[in-house]
Amino acid sequence: MTVERSIIPIHYNLKIIPCPITFSFLGECSIEVCIAEPTYGITIHSRELNIQKATARDHLTEYR
């Protein structure tokens, strides 16, 4: 696994709601990062997750 060294996680905020009947969960996650140099993209690993929505934003703009 390769880690992008110019993207540094600062803070994670997780909300997980387990469903013991189906052995699954729902959740939300926000990750605050410091981007140390310009980049064309960010890769987030998500094996076996069904991601419904993903956004990125800086202090002025939200990107979808």
C-alpha positions in Angstrom: 0.0 0.0 0.0 1.3 3.4 -1.0 0.7 6.4 1.2 0.7 9.9 -0.4 3.3 11.6 1.7 2.1 15.1 0.8 -1.4 14.5 2.3 -1.2 14.4 6.1 -4.3 13.5 8.1 -4.9 15.9 11.0 -8.2 14.8 12.5 -10.8 12.1 12.0 -14.5 12.4 13.0 -16.4 9.0 12.8 -20.0 8.1 13.4 -20.8 4.4 13.3 -24.2 2.8 13.8 -24.0 -1.0 13.9 -26.8 -3.3 12.8 -26.2 -6.6 14.7 -28.9 -8.4 12.7 -27.2 -8.0 9.3 -23.7 -7.7 10.7 -23.3 -4.4 8.9 -23.2 -0.7 9.8 -24.0 2.7 8.6 -21.7 5.6 9.2 -20.3 9.0 8.4 -16.6 10.0 8.4 -14.9 13.3 7.9 -11.1 13.7 7.7 -9.3 16.9 8.0 -6.0 16.9 6.1 -3.1 19.1 5.4 -2.0 19.1 1.8 1.6 20.0 1.8 2.0 20.4 -2.0 -0.2 20.6 -5.1 -1.8 17.3 -6.0 -4.2 16.0 -8.7 -6.2 13.7 -6.5 -6.6 11.9 -3.2 -7.1 8.2 -2.9 -9.1 6.8 0.0 -9.3 3.1 0.4 -12.8 1.7 0.7 -12.8 -2.1 0.3 -16.3 -3.5 0.8 -17.8 -0.1 1.6 -20.8 1.4 -0.2 -20.0 5.1 -0.3 -23.1 7.1 -1.0 -21.5 10.6 -1.1 -18.1 12.1 -1.0 -17.1 15.7 -1.0 -13.9 17.7 -0.5 -13.8 21.4 0.5 -11.4 24.1 1.4 -12.2 27.2 3.3 -14.0 28.7 0.2 -15.3 26.0 -2.1 -17.0 22.5 -1.9 -16.0 20.0 -4.5 -18.1 16.9 -5.4 
